[in-house]
Amino acid sequence: MLIAWAVVTGIIVAWDAARIARGAVSFWQAGIRGYGGLRLIWPQELSTRLCCWLELMRYIFASPVVDILLLAGLPVLIWQALCAPRSSEAGLHTREALADVSLTCFVLLYFLFLWLRAFQIWDRYILPLTPLLAILLGRVLSMFTAGRIPLLIIILVLVLMSPPAWNAAHSLYPVGGDHGAYDGIELIAAFLRSQPEGTVVYHHWLGWHYSFYLFGAPLYLAYWPTPAWLAQDVRAFGAQGGRFIAFPSWESSARVERALAQAGYELAPVLVTTRRDGTRSFTLYRVQPLSERGIR
C-alpha cells in the first residue's frame, strides 16, 4: 500500500514541478487558495468551532443512547487495553488492545486536526471517523456483553439504530446533500457580473464558487490570505475601480473592518442574501474610503 501510494504521489509531484517550471501556479497552492487557506484557528474561535463540530458528530449515530454507551465505554476499553497482560498466552488479546488504542488515538488526533486548523465545518469531513467509531462501538458492546451470545449485540444495535436509520433514509437530519448553506451565491455572482470590467473581487472562502459562477467574467479575482494583506492591497490600489468582498454568515468581518479602518477604508453592505429558511447566507460589501457613507 505504501509503495503504491508513493508511486502515485511521486508522479503527481513531478507533474506539478514540471508545470511550475513552465511558469504555472502549483495546483496545491491553487487548491489551498480556493479553499480559503489552512491556518491555525484564532483563540476566539475555539469554543465556537468545538460546539459546531460536536453538533455534527452527534449525527454519526444519531442516537443519544448509543453515544452514551460509546462515551462511557471507550475509557473503560482503553483502560483495559493499557492494563492488558503481555504474556504469550494473551497474544490475541494484546493485538486487540493495540488496535483499540490505535483507533482511539487516530480518532482523537483527527478531531483535533479538524478543530484546531481552519477547516470548513462541513459534515463530509466527519465521514472518515464514522467506520472507526463504529468499530470502537462494536468493541465496547462486545466488552459489555462478554460471555453472552453475539446475537444479543446484533439485537441491541438493531433496536438502537433503527429509528436513526429511518430518519436518515428520509432526509430528516441536516447533514449530507444540500441544506442551503450556499443559497444566494448565484445572486452575489449576478451582481458582480453587472459591475464594470476590471472590478476587483476579493475572496477568501469562495474561490471555488467564484471560479464557477464568474467564469469568463471581466473581473479580477484576488485572494486575500490575511486582513493585513487585504488592507495593504486596498491602501495601494483602492482608488482604482470598484472593489467588493463577500462574507458568508459563518464568518465575521470584524478583523477585516479593523484592518481596513487603519488604512482609511470601510466596508459598506450592498447586498444581503438569505437561505431557503430565511436565515442570512452572504453579505456582499463594497470597499470604500471612510469618508463615503451609505449603501450603494
Residue, then its C-alpha position, 0 to 999 in steps of 0.5 A: m500500500l505504501i509503495a503504491w501510494a508513493v508511486v502515485t504521489g511521486i508522479i503527481v509531484a513531478w507533474d506539478a514541478a514540471r508545470i511550475a517550471r513552465g511558469a504555472v501556479s502549483f495546483w496545491q497552492a491553487g487548491i489551498r487558495g480556493y479553499g480559503g487557506l489552512r491556518l491555525i484557528w484564532p483563540q476566539e474561535l475555539s469554543t465556537r468551532l468545538c460546539c459546531w463540530l460536536e453538533l455534527m458528530r452527534y449525527i454519526f449515530a444519531s442516537p443519544v443512547v448509543d453515544i452514551l454507551l460509546l462515551a462511557g465505554l471507550p475509557v473503560l476499553i482503553w483502560q483495559a487495553l493499557c492494563a492488558p497482560r503481555s504474556s504469550e498466552a494473551g497474544l490475541h488479546t494484546r493485538e486487540a488492545l493495540a488496535d483499540v488504542s490505535l483507533t482511539c488515538f487516530v480518532l482523537l488526533y483527527f478531531l483535533f486536526l479538524w478543530l484546531r486548523a481552519f477547516q470548513i465545518w462541513d459534515r463530509y469531513i466527519l465521514p472518515l471517523t464514522p467506520l472507526l467509531a463504529i468499530l470502537l462501538g462494536r468493541v465496547l458492546s462486545m466488552f459489555t456483553a462478554g460471555r453472552i451470545p453475539l446475537l444479543i449485540i446484533i439485537l441491541v444495535l438493531v433496536l438502537m439504530s433503527p429509528p436513526a436509520w429511518n430518519a436518515a433514509h428520509s432526509l430528516y437530519p441536516v447533514g449530507g446533500d444540500h441544506g442551503a448553506y450556499d443559497g444566494i451565491e448565484l445572486i452575489a455572482a449576478f451582481l458582480r457580473s453587472q459591475p464594470e470590467g476590471t472590478v476587483v473581487y476579493h475572496h477568501w472562502l469562495g474561490w471555488h464558487y467564484s471560479f464557477y459562477l464568474f467564469g469568463a467574467p471581466l473581473y479580477l479575482a484576488y485572494w486575500p490570505t490575511p486582513a493585513w494583506l487585504a488592507q495593504d492591497v486596498r491602501a495601494f490600489g483602492a482608488q482604482g475601480g470598484r472593489f467588493i468582498a463577500f462574507p458568508s454568515w459563518e464568518s465575521s468581518a470584524r478583523v477585516e473592518r479593523a484592518l481596513a479602518q487603519a488604512g482609511y477604508e470601510l466596508a459598506p453592505v450592498l447586498v444581503t442574501t438569505r437561505r431557503d429558511g430565511t436565515r442570512s447566507f452572504t453579505l456582499y460589501r463594497v470597499q470604500p474610503l471612510s469618508e463615503r457613507g451609505i449603501r450603494 
